[in-house]
Amino acid sequence: MRHFRHVLRLGLGAVGAAGAALPAAAAGPQYWLDPAGPVAAMQGQLFLLTLYIMLGIFVTVSGILVYTLVRFRERAKAGARAGQAGTAVQRETAAAAEEELPPQIEGNHKLEVVWTLIPFLLLLIIAIPTVRLSFALAADPGEDALEIRVVGHQWWWEFEYTQLGIVTGNEIRIPVGRPVRLIIQTDDVIHKFWVPKLAGKMDAIPGRTNQMWLQADEPGVYYGQCAELCGTHHANMRMRVVALPPAEFDAWAANWGRGPVVESEAQLAAVERGRQVFETRACFACHTIEGTAAQGTAGPNLTDIGARTTIAAGILDNTPENLARWISDPQAIKPGSLMPRVGLTPDELQDVVAFLTSLR
């Protein structure tokens, strides 16, 4: 019995240490047990409820198993030693000790009812919040919800604000405290939309439209990615959700598509040259920039590219140097990407970068 108590203390200590270590991992940008919105919070609570029940079952069953192994293995050894005695009386005593069995409970109807009822109650405890959560996630988030159509492509994300006429790529801006209804679709293969700190996963399936909703309760940048193997650069199909205070979001929406922002005549000249290059080379055939002749749809909409934090679906920070690298040789950064090398001269490349970074 002493051994059993020692093993049980060790097991409970390990479980407690694991639970205490969970918050330490919260620094990870996709640590889903650190929710920042109501959907992720509800899903996390259900997971933890199920986890604690399963841990309780594991500890109980393992404890009984360890107790049985330790307790009756010791008796068996004692009986074996006694069986080696030389006299007939000692051998009879040893045989009786070896035949000693623990209490038999086969056919005990009360116990059978108890250990049938306990799993039923545990499953009921899990089932009730699971059903409630399923209905909560399937419910319409309300008339005030911001609606965004999400389209997965190999290997980038397209976001269309259906109520605002805004189209952007790989980065969503949403207002803090306002629910967001997402219409999930795909343009090619199966993808899976996932922003761990805000909500769980949702499939984007060819020929089908799925819906989900999320909400950010705090301003910040929330990392997401495709969670369904979709080809060569599945791991590089990332996204960002930027949650802004409502006033800042309204200002961003009002300024979207206003055109270049320049600070000097020299910069304006470079931006204008870059716009002309963009509209006359292959760029315009694949990308859209509002207010220009570029109206392509094969690649991401670049109307607000200068305001985004990353490029190439979250692979690179959005800096002039990285933008130049990406335009010069996208295959060196993301092999298999559908973006070709445009073949710009150094001066043309510098002007195009100036033009794109001004779109903010």
VEXDREN-2710 file (C-alpha; in Angstrom, 1 decimal):
% VEXDREN-2710
k/r/px/py/pz
1/MET/0.0/0.0/0.0
2/ARG/2.9/2.3/0.7
3/HIS/4.3/1.8/-2.8
4/PHE/0.9/2.6/-4.3
5/ARG/0.6/5.9/-2.4
6/HIS/4.1/6.8/-3.5
7/VAL/3.4/6.1/-7.2
8/LEU/0.0/7.9/-7.0
9/ARG/1.8/11.0/-5.6
10/LEU/4.3/10.9/-8.4
11/GLY/1.5/10.7/-11.0
12/LEU/-0.5/13.6/-9.6
13/GLY/2.7/15.6/-9.3
14/ALA/3.5/15.1/-12.9
15/VAL/-0.1/16.0/-14.0
16/GLY/0.1/19.2/-11.8
17/ALA/3.5/20.2/-13.3
18/ALA/2.1/19.7/-16.8
19/GLY/-0.9/21.9/-16.0
20/ALA/1.3/24.6/-14.5
21/ALA/3.6/24.5/-17.5
22/LEU/0.7/25.3/-19.9
23/PRO/0.7/29.1/-19.3
24/ALA/4.4/29.2/-19.9
25/ALA/3.9/28.2/-23.5
26/ALA/1.4/31.1/-24.0
27/ALA/4.1/33.2/-25.6
28/GLY/3.7/31.2/-28.8
29/PRO/1.8/33.2/-31.5
30/GLN/-0.5/30.2/-32.2
31/TYR/-0.9/28.9/-28.7
32/TRP/-4.6/28.1/-28.8
33/LEU/-5.1/27.7/-25.1
34/ASP/-4.5/31.4/-24.7
35/PRO/-7.8/32.6/-26.4
36/ALA/-8.4/36.1/-27.4
37/GLY/-12.0/35.9/-28.4
38/PRO/-15.3/34.2/-27.3
39/VAL/-15.2/31.4/-29.9
40/ALA/-11.7/30.2/-29.0
41/ALA/-12.5/30.6/-25.3
42/MET/-15.6/28.3/-25.6
43/GLN/-13.7/25.7/-27.6
44/GLY/-10.8/25.9/-25.1
45/GLN/-13.1/25.4/-22.1
46/LEU/-14.7/22.3/-23.7
47/PHE/-11.2/20.9/-24.5
48/LEU/-10.0/21.4/-20.9
49/LEU/-13.2/19.9/-19.4
50/THR/-12.7/16.7/-21.6
51/LEU/-8.9/16.7/-20.8
52/TYR/-9.5/16.8/-17.0
53/ILE/-12.1/14.0/-17.2
54/MET/-9.7/11.9/-19.2
55/LEU/-6.8/12.6/-16.9
56/GLY/-9.0/11.6/-13.9
57/ILE/-9.9/8.3/-15.6
58/PHE/-6.2/7.7/-16.5
59/VAL/-5.0/8.4/-13.0
60/THR/-7.7/6.2/-11.4
61/VAL/-7.3/3.2/-13.7
62/SER/-3.5/3.5/-13.7
63/GLY/-3.5/3.7/-9.9
64/ILE/-5.6/0.6/-9.5
65/LEU/-3.4/-1.2/-12.0
66/VAL/-0.2/-0.3/-10.2
67/TYR/-1.7/-1.1/-6.8
68/THR/-2.8/-4.5/-8.0
69/LEU/0.6/-5.3/-9.6
70/VAL/2.6/-4.2/-6.5
71/ARG/0.3/-5.6/-3.8
72/PHE/-0.2/-9.1/-5.2
73/ARG/3.3/-9.5/-6.7
74/GLU/4.7/-9.2/-3.1
75/ARG/2.3/-11.9/-1.8
76/ALA/3.3/-14.2/-4.7
77/LYS/7.0/-13.9/-3.7
78/ALA/6.2/-14.6/-0.1
79/GLY/4.3/-17.7/-1.0
80/ALA/7.1/-18.9/-3.3
81/ARG/9.6/-18.6/-0.6
82/ALA/7.5/-20.5/1.9
83/GLY/7.0/-23.2/-0.7
84/GLN/10.7/-24.0/-0.5
85/ALA/10.4/-25.1/3.1
86/GLY/11.4/-28.7/3.9
87/THR/8.7/-30.0/6.1
88/ALA/5.2/-31.2/5.0
89/VAL/3.5/-28.7/7.3
90/GLN/5.5/-25.8/5.8
91/ARG/4.7/-26.9/2.3
92/GLU/0.9/-27.1/3.1
93/THR/1.1/-23.6/4.6
94/ALA/2.9/-22.3/1.5
95/ALA/0.3/-23.9/-0.8
96/ALA/-2.5/-22.3/1.1
97/ALA/-0.8/-18.9/0.9
98/GLU/-0.4/-19.3/-2.9
99/GLU/-4.1/-20.2/-3.3
100/GLU/-5.2/-17.0/-1.4
101/LEU/-7.1/-14.8/-3.9
102/PRO/-8.4/-11.3/-3.6
103/PRO/-12.2/-10.9/-3.1
104/GLN/-14.1/-12.0/-6.2
105/ILE/-16.7/-9.6/-7.4
106/GLU/-18.1/-11.4/-10.5
107/GLY/-21.9/-11.2/-10.6
108/ASN/-22.1/-8.3/-8.1
109/HIS/-25.0/-6.4/-9.7
110/LYS/-24.5/-3.3/-7.6
111/LEU/-20.9/-2.9/-8.7
112/GLU/-21.8/-3.6/-12.3
113/VAL/-24.5/-0.9/-12.2
114/VAL/-22.0/1.6/-10.6
115/TRP/-19.3/1.2/-13.2
116/THR/-21.8/1.3/-16.0
117/LEU/-23.4/4.4/-14.6
118/ILE/-20.1/6.3/-14.0
119/PRO/-19.0/6.3/-17.7
120/PHE/-22.5/7.2/-18.7
121/LEU/-22.5/10.2/-16.4
122/LEU/-19.0/11.3/-17.6
123/LEU/-20.1/11.1/-21.2
124/LEU/-23.2/13.1/-20.3
125/ILE/-21.0/15.8/-18.7
126/ILE/-19.0/16.0/-21.9
127/ALA/-22.0/15.8/-24.3
128/ILE/-24.1/18.6/-22.8
129/PRO/-21.5/21.4/-23.3
130/THR/-20.5/19.9/-26.6
131/VAL/-24.0/20.1/-28.0
132/ARG/-24.4/23.6/-26.6
133/LEU/-21.1/24.7/-28.2
134/SER/-22.1/23.2/-31.5
135/PHE/-25.3/25.2/-31.6
136/ALA/-23.5/28.4/-30.5
137/LEU/-20.9/28.1/-33.3
138/ALA/-23.6/27.3/-35.9
139/ALA/-25.8/30.3/-34.8
140/ASP/-25.8/33.5/-36.8
141/PRO/-23.5/36.0/-35.0
142/GLY/-26.1/38.8/-35.6
143/GLU/-27.0/41.6/-38.0
144/ASP/-24.0/43.7/-36.8
145/ALA/-21.5/41.0/-37.9
146/LEU/-18.9/42.0/-40.4
147/GLU/-19.0/39.6/-43.3
148/ILE/-15.8/38.5/-45.1
149/ARG/-15.6/36.0/-47.9
150/VAL/-12.5/33.8/-47.5
151/VAL/-11.1/32.0/-50.6
152/GLY/-8.2/29.6/-50.4
153/HIS/-5.7/29.5/-53.2
154/GLN/-2.5/27.6/-53.7
155/TRP/-0.8/29.1/-51.6
156/TRP/-2.4/32.3/-50.4
157/TRP/-5.6/33.6/-49.0
158/GLU/-8.1/36.1/-50.5
159/PHE/-10.4/38.1/-48.3
160/GLU/-13.4/40.0/-49.6
161/TYR/-15.4/42.4/-47.4
162/THR/-18.8/41.8/-49.0
163/GLN/-20.4/44.8/-47.2
164/LEU/-17.6/47.2/-47.9
165/GLY/-16.4/46.4/-51.4
166/ILE/-12.8/45.7/-50.1
167/VAL/-10.6/42.9/-51.4
168/THR/-7.3/42.1/-49.8
169/GLY/-4.9/39.2/-49.5
170/ASN/-3.3/37.2/-46.7
171/GLU/-4.1/39.8/-44.0
172/ILE/-7.5/40.6/-42.5
173/ARG/-8.3/43.7/-40.6
174/ILE/-11.3/43.4/-38.2
175/PRO/-12.7/45.7/-35.5
176/VAL/-12.2/44.7/-31.9
177/GLY/-15.4/43.5/-30.1
178/ARG/-17.4/43.0/-33.3
179/PRO/-18.3/39.5/-34.5
180/VAL/-17.0/38.5/-38.0
181/ARG/-18.9/36.1/-40.2
182/LEU/-16.6/34.2/-42.5
183/ILE/-17.8/32.6/-45.7
184/ILE/-15.2/29.9/-46.5
185/GLN/-14.5/28.7/-50.0
186/THR/-11.7/27.5/-52.2
187/ASP/-10.5/28.1/-55.7
188/ASP/-8.7/24.8/-56.2
189/VAL/-8.0/22.0/-53.6
190/ILE/-9.1/21.5/-50.0
191/HIS/-7.7/24.1/-47.6
192/LYS/-8.5/24.7/-43.9
193/PHE/-8.8/28.2/-42.3
194/TRP/-7.4/28.4/-38.8
195/VAL/-6.5/31.3/-36.5
196/PRO/-5.9/29.4/-33.2
197/LYS/-6.3/32.3/-30.8
198/LEU/-9.6/33.4/-32.3
199/ALA/-11.4/30.2/-33.4
200/GLY/-11.1/26.6/-34.5
201/LYS/-10.6/25.1/-37.9
202/MET/-13.0/25.2/-40.9
203/ASP/-12.5/23.4/-44.2
204/ALA/-12.6/25.1/-47.6
205/ILE/-13.9/22.4/-49.9
206/PRO/-14.2/22.6/-53.7
207/GLY/-17.8/23.2/-54.7
208/ARG/-19.0/23.9/-51.2
209/THR/-19.4/26.9/-49.0
210/ASN/-18.8/26.7/-45.2
211/GLN/-19.4/29.3/-42.6
212/MET/-18.0/30.2/-39.2
213/TRP/-17.6/33.2/-37.0
214/LEU/-14.9/34.7/-34.8
215/GLN/-14.3/37.8/-32.7
216/ALA/-11.2/39.5/-31.2
217/ASP/-11.7/41.0/-27.8
218/GLU/-8.3/42.7/-27.7
219/PRO/-6.3/44.7/-30.3
220/GLY/-3.4/42.8/-31.8
221/VAL/-2.0/40.7/-34.6
222/TYR/-3.2/37.1/-34.6
223/TYR/-1.4/34.4/-36.6
224/GLY/-3.1/31.9/-38.7
225/GLN/-2.4/29.3/-41.5
226/CYS/-3.8/26.6/-43.7
227/ALA/-4.3/23.5/-41.6
228/GLU/-5.0/21.0/-44.4
229/LEU/-2.2/19.6/-46.5
230/CYS/-2.7/21.3/-49.9
231/GLY/0.5/21.0/-51.9
232/THR/4.1/21.9/-51.9
233/HIS/3.8/25.1/-49.9
234/HIS/1.1/24.2/-47.5
235/ALA/3.3/25.2/-44.6
236/ASN/3.9/28.6/-46.2
237/MET/0.2/29.4/-46.7
238/ARG/0.0/31.8/-43.7
239/MET/-2.2/34.7/-42.8
240/ARG/-2.6/37.5/-40.2
241/VAL/-5.7/38.8/-38.5
242/VAL/-5.1/42.4/-37.4
243/ALA/-7.7/43.5/-34.8
244/LEU/-8.0/47.3/-34.6
245/PRO/-10.0/49.5/-32.3
246/PRO/-13.3/50.3/-34.1
247/ALA/-12.3/53.9/-34.9
248/GLU/-9.0/52.8/-36.5
249/PHE/-10.8/50.1/-38.5
250/ASP/-13.3/52.6/-39.8
251/ALA/-10.4/54.9/-40.9
252/TRP/-8.7/52.0/-42.6
253/ALA/-11.8/51.0/-44.5
254/ALA/-12.5/54.6/-45.5
255/ASN/-9.0/55.1/-46.8
256/TRP/-8.7/51.8/-48.6
257/GLY/-8.1/52.3/-52.3
258/ARG/-7.2/56.0/-52.0
259/GLY/-4.0/55.6/-54.0
260/PRO/-0.4/56.3/-53.3
261/VAL/0.7/58.2/-50.2
262/VAL/3.9/60.2/-51.0
263/GLU/6.0/62.7/-49.0
264/SER/8.0/64.5/-51.7
265/GLU/8.1/65.4/-55.3
266/ALA/11.0/63.0/-55.9
267/GLN/9.0/60.1/-54.4
268/LEU/5.9/61.0/-56.4
269/ALA/8.0/60.8/-59.6
270/ALA/9.3/57.4/-58.7
271/VAL/5.8/56.2/-57.7
272/GLU/4.4/57.4/-61.0
273/ARG/7.2/55.6/-63.0
274/GLY/6.5/52.5/-61.0
275/ARG/2.8/52.6/-61.7
276/GLN/3.5/52.8/-65.4
277/VAL/5.8/49.8/-65.3
278/PHE/3.2/47.9/-63.2
279/GLU/0.4/48.7/-65.8
280/THR/2.5/47.8/-68.8
281/ARG/4.4/44.7/-67.8
282/ALA/3.1/41.3/-66.7
283/CYS/2.1/42.6/-63.2
284/PHE/-1.2/44.0/-64.3
285/ALA/-2.4/40.7/-65.7
286/CYS/-2.4/38.9/-62.3
287/HIS/-3.0/41.6/-59.7
288/THR/-5.7/44.3/-59.1
289/ILE/-4.9/47.7/-57.8
290/GLU/-7.9/50.0/-57.5
291/GLY/-7.7/53.2/-59.5
292/THR/-5.2/51.7/-62.0
293/ALA/-5.4/49.6/-65.2
294/ALA/-4.3/46.6/-63.2
295/GLN/-7.4/44.4/-62.8
296/GLY/-6.0/40.8/-62.7
297/THR/-7.4/38.2/-60.4
298/ALA/-4.9/35.4/-60.6
299/GLY/-2.9/36.8/-57.7
300/PRO/-3.6/38.7/-54.5
301/ASN/-5.3/42.1/-54.7
302/LEU/-2.5/44.7/-54.0
303/THR/-4.5/47.8/-53.4
304/ASP/-3.3/48.1/-49.8
305/ILE/0.0/46.2/-50.1
306/GLY/2.0/49.0/-48.5
307/ALA/-0.1/48.7/-45.3
308/ARG/0.4/45.0/-44.8
309/THR/2.8/43.6/-42.3
310/THR/4.0/40.7/-44.5
311/ILE/4.3/39.6/-48.1
312/ALA/4.3/36.2/-49.9
313/ALA/1.6/34.8/-47.7
314/GLY/3.3/35.6/-44.4
315/ILE/6.8/34.3/-45.4
316/LEU/8.6/37.7/-45.4
317/ASP/8.3/40.9/-43.5
318/ASN/6.9/43.7/-45.7
319/THR/10.0/45.8/-46.3
320/PRO/11.3/47.4/-49.5
321/GLU/14.2/45.0/-49.5
322/ASN/12.1/41.9/-49.2
323/LEU/9.6/43.2/-51.7
324/ALA/12.4/43.7/-54.2
325/ARG/13.7/40.1/-53.5
326/TRP/10.2/38.7/-54.0
327/ILE/9.5/40.5/-57.3
328/SER/13.0/39.7/-58.6
329/ASP/12.9/35.9/-58.1
330/PRO/9.8/34.6/-56.3
331/GLN/10.8/31.0/-57.1
332/ALA/14.0/31.3/-55.0
333/ILE/11.8/32.2/-52.0
334/LYS/8.7/30.0/-52.6
335/PRO/9.5/27.3/-55.2
336/GLY/6.3/26.2/-57.0
337/SER/4.6/29.6/-56.6
338/LEU/2.5/30.7/-59.6
339/MET/4.2/34.1/-59.6
340/PRO/6.7/34.2/-62.4
341/ARG/9.9/36.3/-62.7
342/VAL/8.9/39.5/-64.4
343/GLY/12.4/40.4/-65.6
344/LEU/12.6/44.1/-64.5
345/THR/15.7/46.2/-64.8
346/PRO/17.2/47.5/-61.5
347/ASP/15.7/50.9/-62.1
348/GLU/12.3/49.5/-63.0
349/LEU/12.4/47.3/-59.9
350/GLN/13.2/50.2/-57.7
351/ASP/10.3/52.2/-59.1
352/VAL/7.8/49.4/-58.8
353/VAL/8.8/48.9/-55.1
354/ALA/8.4/52.6/-54.5
355/PHE/4.9/52.4/-56.1
356/LEU/3.8/49.4/-54.1
357/THR/5.1/50.6/-50.7
358/SER/3.2/53.9/-51.3
359/LEU/-0.2/52.0/-51.4
360/ARG/-1.2/52.4/-47.8
END
